[in-house]
Amino acid sequence: MRLFDLSLRYKMPLWGGGLILATALALSVSFMVQAWDNLHHDLQNNAENMGRITARALFAILLHDEVWQAYEVVTLPFVTNPESARTQSMVVFDNELRVYVSSRSHEHALMQPMASLGPEFAALARELPREPDAPMYVRDAHEAQHIYVALPIASDGVRLGTLVVAYHKSVLWQRFSKLMQSAIWITLLVLGVLLPVTAYWGRRMMRPMQWITEQIRQMGDANTESIAPAFYTYQDEVGLLYQAYADMHAKLQEKAIFEKEMVKSERMAAVGRLTASIAHEINNPLGGMLNAISTLKRHGNPDPLTQKTISLLERGLSQIRDTVAALLVQAKVKSRPLSASDFEDVRVLVTPAAKKRATRMNWSVAVPDEVGLPSTLVRQVLINLLLNAIAATGQSGQVNLRTRMDDAQLVVEVENTGQPMSPDQLAHLYEPFTSFSENGNGLGLWICYQIVTQLGGTIRAESGTEFTRFTVILPTNLAHETSIEQNLPD
């Protein structure tokens, strides 16, 4: 795998750490260069100041040829600071560049020529100006081990000699190494703080990106998660990406639900067409058989055993006729508009079933005197839902009916206590011949679904530990005198 193919949760800390390291290195190098220049400049200034003071004091001494006094003057700075004598020296030369006195008398003999003191002094002797009014001269050759500051010992145009102050460059390195050690420790301390912080923030910033990348990769799967509002609360680019993902996820969920409902509707419509077709094919010979039995009972003279057999056949064929009639969806009738009295009629019709099971009925109807919906169809939906609810409560249960107008829609809610339905039962509620009670034929909810769908409404079921609730929403945009296609048996 190439470096640039790594995950951003690794590349971000690496890039951030590399940038911090590069910045720290650049700043450290810049600081070191500046520190070296400052130390060099300070050392040279120190030598110049010491040389000027000493040169003025030596002029009168050289004028009276006081060698011992001159020696005391050049050795006095090193008496107060013996450590500096190891890296610093002062030598007084006469006009012929011979040693007059030296702070290191054991190294520089009296009257010894400057050129004989070593290659560095020899180079200084060749370059040193000797005019009485010559300015201070500094020699700092790259290959030399010392820095030399030469000052004329002169006054009023009279030059008596030259004072040379020499510093060993190890002084620079000693001071520079201390600064460098301090700088290194400070840099390491800063890096020790910044690098973990950068790694932490890099991983933390990339964790939401990693999560949303995985979710987008699985967008087509059913287990795609939605984003909690508190998951990422900032309104930066990542927050905007999360908002876009949330919007897309919501739209895809709506699309999936819509497609599921479409498939369900198409399946139910296909089942409805199939059952209606079968019902028609069964209804024709069934009617003939029932007519034949009726004729036989009216005009025949069967014996008691035959009479009993004919009655048994009639009851069986009648049950088949009732079942087939429930599958027919072709009857067209004119239905008056729904009114509040229809709800009272429904209450009267379902009350015997409720009393039989000792079911408590809570009735809350808030509708106008007339509603633009076909009363016959709505009544059948109410009766089917209420009878199913009463059957589902068991003994001594409770059924609640609530109706209200919500804008231009009639909202009906039927609740019942009892055993809650499983998710699998909820998924197959409206399929024909799917019964969840002992005595049902599995057609009541299917008929409700067909009626509600053809009226342009929706029916929704939800089941919990306290109540199972059916919610029907019907748009009230049908004219009162409109001929309604009724999904009821003949």
N, C-alpha and C positions, 0 to 999 in steps of 0.2 A: 504494500500500500504506500502511495506517495504521501509526503508530509502534508501537502495541501488537501488531500482527501480525508484527513482526520476530521473528527467531529469538532464543531465550534466550541464545545465545552472544554476541549483540550487546546484548540488553537488560540482561543481568546486568552487564557492564562499564559500560554507560551508567548504569544505576541506581546501581551502586556508586560510580562516579565522581561522579555528581550528588550523592549523599549526602555524599561526602567534601568536595566543593566547598562544599555548603551548610553542613556542619559547620565547615569552615575559615573560611568567611565569617562565620558566627555568632561563632566564637571570636575572630576578628580584630576584629570590631566591638566585642565585649565588652571585649577587651583595650584597644582604642583609647579607649573611653569611660572605662575604669578608669584608664588611663595619663593621660588629660587631667585627670581629677579629682585624681589624685595630684600631677601637676605644678602644677596650680592651687593645691592645698592647700600644697604645699611652698613655692611662691613667696610665698604669703600669710604663711606662718609665718616665712619668712626676713625679709620686710619687717617683721613684728611684732617679731621679736627684735632686728633692727637698730634699729628705732624706739625700743624700750624702753631699750636701752643708751644710744642717743644722747640721748634725752629726759632721762634722769637726769644725763648729763654737761652738758647745756645749761642746766639750771635755775640752777646757781651762776653760769654765765657771763652769762646774761640778767639775773640779779639785780644784777651789777656792771656791766652794760651794756658788755660786752667784745665788740664787733662782730667784730673781726678774729679773735679767739680762737674765736668761734662759727662763723665762716666756715671756720677750719681744722678744726673738729670735723666739720662737715657735708661737707667735701670729702675728709677723710682716707680713707674707704672707697674712693673712686674713684681716689685716688693709687696705692694698692696694686694696684688692678685697673682699669686705664684702659678696658678693653673694656666694663665694666658701666656706664660713664658715658653710653654711647650709648642705653641703654634704661632707665636708672634715674636718679632725681634725689631730692634732699631739700631741702625748703623750710621755713624757720622763719617763722611768722607771729606777730605780737604779738596782744594781746587784741582789737584792732580789725580783725584779719584783714588786716593789711598786711604786706608782705614785710619781714622783718628781715634774714635772710641766705638765700642760695640756692646750692646746688652748681652751678647754672647761672646765674651772675650776668649773663651776656650776654642771657639770656632773661627773667629775673625781676629787674626793677629794684627798688632799695630803696624801701620805703614805698609800693610799688604795691599797690593793693587786690587781694585774692584774686579778686573777681568780675570783675576786668578782665583776668585772665590767660587767659581763654578760656572757652568754654561749659562745659567739663568742670569747671574750677575754680569757675565761677559756680554750677553745680549743687551742687558740694561745699559752697560757702559757704552756700547756702540750707539744706542738710540737716545741717550740722555742729553738734553740741551744744556749748555754750560754758560749761557749769557747771564749777566747779573740780574736782569729783569725777566728771566725766563719763568714761565708759569709752572705750576705744579704739573708733574708728569706721572701718569698711571700706566703701568704695564700689566696686562692680564692676558697673557698668551694662553691659547687653548691647551697646548701641550705642557705648559709650566705647572709646577706644583704650588707656586706661591703667587700672590698678588702683591705687586710692588707699587708704592706711592712715594715718589721722590719730590722733595720740596727744597728749593734753594735757601741756604742760610745767608740772607743778605739784608742790607738796610742802606738806604740812601745811595743806591747804585753800587754798593760795595758788596761783593759776594765772597764769603769766607769758606764756604763748603756746601755740601749737600747732605740732607738728612733723608735716609731711605727707611721707610716703615714697611716691613714685610709681614704678610699674613699667610699662613699655610691654608690651602684650600680645604683641608680636612675640617676646619672650623665650620665652613659652609655645609659640608656633608653631615657633620654632627647635628647642627641645628636643623638642617633640612630633613634628616632622618627622623628627628623627633616630631616635626610637623607632619611628615608623611605617615608615621605610625598613628598619630592622632586622627589624621584624615581617613586612613584606612579603617580604623575602628569605628569612626562615626559613619562612614559609608556602609560598612557591614551591618551596623546597627539599623540604619535606615532601610537597607535592603531586607534585613531580617523582619522588619515590620511591613514594608510595602509589598514584598513578594507574596507572603501568605494572604495578605488582604486582597491583592490582585487576583490570586488563585481562587479565593473564596467568592469574590464578587463575579469573577468570570464564570465560575461554575453555577452560581446562583442566577445570573442573568441568562445563561444558556439552558437552565433546567426548564423554564416555561417554554422556550423554543423547542426543546427536545420533546416535551409533552405534546405540544400542538402539532409537531411534525408527525409523531406517531399517530395522533388522532386523524390527521388529514390522510395519512397513508391508509388508514382503516376506514375511510369515510364511507365506503360501500358496504361495510359490514353492519350487522344489526346491533353490535355491542359498542358502537361509537358513543362516547360519553359527552354530555353537555358540560359547559363551563359554569362553575359556581361564581356568582358575582364577586365573592371575596377572594377568589383564587389569585387574581392579579388586578389591583385597584388603580394602577397608575395609568395616566393618559398619554404615554409616550408611544413610540412606534410599535412596541410589543403589545401595549394595551389596545391600540387600534387594530392590530392583527387579531387579538383575541376577540374583539368586538365583531370583526368581520367573520371570524370563524363561528361565533355564536349565532350571528344572523344566518349564515349559510347552513349551520346545523339545524336551526329552527325551520328554515324553509325545506330542507331535505326531510325532516321529520313530518312536516305537513304534507309534503308530496308522498311520502311513504304511506301515511294514514289515508290520504285521498286515493292512492292506487289500491290500497287494501279494500277500501269501501267500494271502489269501482268494481274490483274483482268480485267482491261479495255480492254487490247489486246485480252484476251480470250473471253470476251463478244462481242467485235467487230467481232472477227473471227467467233463466233457462229452465230451472226446476219448475217454476210456475207454468211456463208454456207446456212443458212435458206433462205435468200432472193434469192440467186442464184438458190437454188432448186425450190423455188416458181416460179421464172422467167422462168426456163426451162419448168415447167408444164404449165405455161400460154402461152409461146411462140409457142408451137406446135399448139394448136387450133387457136391461134391468127393469125398465118401465113395462115392457111386454110381459115379463114374468109376473110382476106384481099385478098387472091387469088380469092375467090368466088366473092367478090365485083368487083375486077378488070375485071373478065370474064363477069360479068353481065353488066358492063359499056361498055365493048368493043363489045359484041355480042348481047346484049339485046336491046330492043327498049322501054325503060320505058317512061311513061308519065312525064310531068314536075314535078308533085308533088312527084312521085316516085324517079325521078332523084335528086330532092332536098334532099329527105330522105336518098338516097344512099350516097350522098356527105357528109351529116352530120354524117352518120355511119362511113364512111371512115376516116374522120378527127378524130373522137373519137377513133377509133381503132388504127390510126397512133400515136395518143398521148400515148395510152397504150403501143404500140410497142416501142416508144422512152423511156418511163419510164422503161419498162422491160429490154430494151437493156442496160441501165445504171447499172442494177443489175448483169449482166453477167460478170464473171471474168475468163473465160476459154480460151479466144483467145490467140493463140501463133503466134507471127509474128517475123520476123527478123528486128531489128531496127538499123539504122546507129548510130554512136557515136554522142553525142551532140556537137554542135559547136556554135561559137558566132553568126552565121547567124540565128540560131534558135530563139534567143532572138529578133532579128529584125522582124522575121516573126510573133512572138507572139505580138509584138508591133503593127504591121499592123493590126492584127486580132482584137485587143481590142480597137483600136483607135475609130472606129465608136461608140461603146458604151460609151466611154469617152466623145466624142464630143456631144452626145445626152444629156448628163447630165452636160456639161460644166466643166468637171473634168480636172484639171491640172495634167499632168503626168511628174514625174521626174524619169529619167532613168539613172542608173549608173551600167554598166556591165563591170566587169574586170575578164574575163575568157580567157584561151588560145584558139587556133583555134580548138582543139579537146579535149573533156573531156570524160573519160571512163564511160559514162552513156547513157542509151537508150534515144535518142532524143524524140521519140514519147511520152513516158511516162512523161518525164520532161516537155515537151511542154504542155501536158494536165494539169499537176499540176499547171504550171504557168498561163495558161488560166483560170482555175477554181478560183485560188486565186485572180487574177487581176479582173475578172468579179465580184466576190463577193465584193472586195474592192471598185470598182466603184459604185456598187449598195448601199453599206453601207455609202458612203460619202454624198449621197443626191445631191442636186444641188450645183454646183460651189465648189466642194470639191477638195481634193488633194490626189493623190496616188503616193507613192514612191516605186521604185523597185531598190534594191541593190543586186548585186551578186559579190562574190569573191571566190578565192581559198584559203583555210586555211589548210595547209599541204596537206593531200590526201583527202580533203573533199570539196565539193561544198556547199557554204553557200548562201542561198537565203533569203532575207528579203523583205516582202511586207507590207507596211504601208499605212494606210488611216486615214483621218480625219473623223469626224462624231460622232454620239452618241456612247459612250463607252459601252461595253458589261458588263453585270452583272456577278458576280461569278457563278451564276446558269447556265447562258448561256455558259460560258467558260467550265463548267463541262460536258456539253452535246453537244459540238460542232461537234464531229465526228460521232454522231449517225445518221443512215439513216432516212430520212423523217423528220428531225428536221431542219426546215427552219427559218431563222431570217430576211428574206425579204418578200416582198409582192408576188413576182412572182416566187420565187424559189421552187424547189421540195424537197430540203433537201438532195440531193445526192452528190452535188459537193464536199463538204468537206469530206464526207465519202469516195468518190473515191480517193481524195488526200491522205487521211490517209491510204487506202489500198495500193496505189502505193508506197508511201514513206516507209511504213512498209516492203513490199516485197523487196524493194531495199536495205533494211538494214539501213535505215536512221531514222531520228526523225523529228517530226513536233511539234512546240510549239507556243501557242498563248498567248498574253498578251495585256491587254487593259487598257488605262488610259484616262485622260481628254484631252490630246493632240492628241495621236495616238493610233490606234489599230494595233498591229504588229503580223504577222505570220513569224516564222523563220523555214526554212527547211534546214536540214543538211543531205547531201547524200554522202556516201563514194564512191570514184571514183576508185574502184578496180575491175570493170567488164571489161572483154576483149571486144574489138570492134566487133569481129565477133560472140560473144556469142548469142545464141538464147534466147531472153528474154520472159518470160511469161508476157503478157501484160494484165493489168486489165481494158480492155476497151470493149465496146460492139462490136459485130460482124459488 
